[in-house]
Amino acid sequence: VRPDAIFHLAAYANVRLSFTNPSSVLNNNILSTLNLFEAVRILHLDPVIQLCSTSEVYGQVDPMYVPIKEDTPLRPASPYAVSKAAQDLLGYTYFTCYGMRIVRTRMFTYLNARRPDLFATSFARQVARIEVGLQKELLHGNLNSVRTFIDVRDAMRAYWEALRCRPGEVYNIGGTTTMTVGNFLERLIALAKVPIRIRLDPGLLRPADVTLQIPCVDKFVQETGWRPEIPFEKSLADLLSYWRERVEVVAFTAVDYGR
């Protein structure tokens, strides 16, 4: 196999759980990236490599540096963020040392129904479960964090467009809809079919949290022409619809078997 392009999105990506198992996260994320780069180098391949980094590498940013630009200092605040910063820096190192065509992208918060470990997906799943009587209240962590949201379909289209970017450079990617996690939850609950009670679960809080993630995406937009196309309202409705369909299957199965 001699690929024209490689999309390196693989990682252990649960931020909160990285605090409980940091060695696995660091070993998996850093060494897998190193192995990939070494394989490409040893085999004398020359693909464009889109290296998926994350906004988490910036850590807690001073409001005076928001919206966050690519030259904002990296201050990772979790083992996961440390592993992604190392991936990011490995990408730059292999570009500098071996001329490998590596494009680094730092993705901000996205809505993805198929990733149950994301807070937005967890909220939608819990709303759907409460609607059919499988759960009594919705559990949440920190609701004060400010995020800028993008639909996963726009995010993946951005990764494709990143292949045309300059190797060795890094690009922020994110949406244009900004709100707190609490505001997001309120808008999701407004779509619910039944009243939703919420409760803080201390187990969902991180030892250190990143509470301000608003990107400047000008650099990426100027070089690719990419812009988000899917409205936030559609992303939200699709997210809840996805989980309603799956939770209803579970609920009907439980009734069929008398549970």
N, C-alpha and C positions, 0 to 999 in steps of 0.2 A: 504494500500500500504506500503510495506516494501522494499524500493529500495536498491540494492547493491551499487548503485552509484548515485550521484546527480551532474549535471552540472549546476552551478549557473552563467549564463551569463547575466541575466536580469539586465538592468540598463537604466536610461536616459543617453544617451551617446554622445550628441552633445556638444562638448567643447565650441564652440563660443557662442551658445545660453545659455549656463549655466551662462554666465555673466549677462544676462538679467533676468533670473528667478532662482537665486541661491537657494532660499528656497525650491522650488519644487524639484530641483535636489538633494539637501542634504537630504530632508525628504524621497524621494522615494528610493534613492540608499542605504542609511544607514539603514533606518528602515526595508526595505524589507529584507535585509541581516540578520539583527537582528531577525526578525520574523522567517525566515527560520531556523536559528541556534537554536532558542528557541523551535521551533516545533520538530526538530530532538532530542533535549535534553529531552524535556518533555515526548516524546513518547518512549524514551529509544531505539532509532534506532542506527544503527552503520554502515552507509554507508560511502564510500569514497566520499568526497565532493571536486570537482574541483571548486575553487573559481577564477573567472576571474577578475584579476586586469589589470593594464595597464602601459605602459611606461610613461604615463603622470604624475604618482606619483613622478617621479624623478625630474620633473621640468627642469629648465635650468642648465645643468651639465657643470662644468668646463672641457674644452677640455683635461686637464691632466688626467681626470678620464674616458676617452672614449677609447675603448668600455666600455659601462656601465655594471658593475657587480651588482649582487643582493645585495651586502652590501653597495652600494652607498647610501648616505643619501637621505631621502625623502624630497623634497622641492616643493610640489605641487603649480602650478602657475595659477590655475583656480578653480572655485567652483566644477566643475566636478572632477578635479584631487583630491581635498580635499575629496570628497565623496568616491572616489575609494581608497584613502589612508586609510580612516576610515573602509571601507569594508575589506581591506587587514589586518589591525590591529585587527579587530574583529575576523577574521579567526585565527590569531595567538593566540588571547586571549582564544577562545573557545577550541583550541587545548591544550593550557597550562592548563586551568582550569578544563576542562571536558574530556580531552583525545580524543576529536572528531578528526576523521581522515580527516583533511582539508589540501588540497594541493593548495597553492596559485601560480597562473601563471600571469606573467606580459607580456602581448602581445604588441609588437611593431607594426608599421604601416603595414596594410594588404590591399590587393586589393579585394574588394567585390562589385560586380555589383549591388547587391540588397539593398545596403545601400546608398541612394541618398545624405545623409548628409556628406559623406566622400569627401574630395577635389578631389581625383582621379576619383570617380564616377561622381561628378559634372562636371568635365572637359570632361569626355567621353560623358555624356549626352548632354552637350552644343555643342561639336563637331558634334555629330549626328544631332542635331537640325539645326545647321548652314548648314550642307550638304544638307538638304532638304528645306532650305529657311524659317524655322520657327524662326530663330534668326540671327542677323547680326554680333555680336561680342561675344567673350568669356570673361566673367568676372572672375577675380581671386583676391585672397588676397596675402599674403606674399609668394613670390617665392624663398626666400633665405634659408628657413628651410631645413636642411639636414635630410633625412629619409632613413631607410633601409626597403626595401619592401619584402613582402611575399604574396603568393597567399592564399586566404581564405580557399581553400581546404586543403592546407598543414597546415594551422593554426588549422583547426578543427580536423585534424588527430593528431595534437600535443596535443590537449585537451584530446583526447581519451587516448593517450599514458601517459598523466599526471596521470592517475589513478594508475599507477605503481610506482609513485614517493613516496618519504618519506613524510608522514604527518608532518605538522608543518613547512616544508621547503617552500621556495619561488623560482620560476624558471623564468628566462627571456626566452621568445620565440620570434624569429624574423627571417628574411631572411638574404640573403648574398648580395643582390643587393643594393648598396648605391648611392644616388644622391640627388641633391637639388630638391625641388618641381618644380622649373623652368625647370630643366633638364628633369624631368618626363613629364612636359607639352610639351616640345619640341619634345620628342620622340613620344608622342601621336599625336601631330599635323602632324608629318611626315607620319602618316598613314591616314591622312584625304584625302578625295576625292576633296576638294576645298580649296582655300586659307583661312586661319583662322586669323582674326584680334583679338588681345587680348587687354584688358583694366583693369587697377587696379580699383577695387571697394572698397573704404574706408570702406564700411559697412561690408566687409568680413574680416577685420583685427581685431585681438583680442586685448584687453587692455594690455595683457601680453602674449607673445608667447614663445613656447618651440622650439628652432631652431636647436637642435643637438640631434638626437635620433638614436644612433648606439649601438646595444646590443652586449654583450658577452653572447653567448648561450651555452658555453662549459659545464656548470653544467647539463643542461637539456639533451644535446646530450650524455654525458657520462653515464647518468643514464637510458636512454631510447633507445638509438641508433637511435632516430629520426633525420631525416635531410630533408630539403625542397627538393621536387622532381620536381615541375613544374617550368620551365624556365620563367624568367621575360617577355621575348618576347611573350610567349603564354598567360600569364596572361594579358598583355596589349592588345593583339589582341582579346582575349575573352571578356574583359571588353568593348571594343568599339563595338564589334559585338553584344553583349547583348543589348546595347542601340540603335544601328542602327535598330534592329528588332522592338523595342518598339516605337521608334520615327517614323518609317515609317508607323506604324499602325495609329498613331495620324495624320500624314500628309495626308494619303489617306482618312481618315475619314473626315478631314476638307475639302478636295476637293469634296467628295461626297455630303456634306451638303452645299457647296457653300460658306464656310467661308474663 
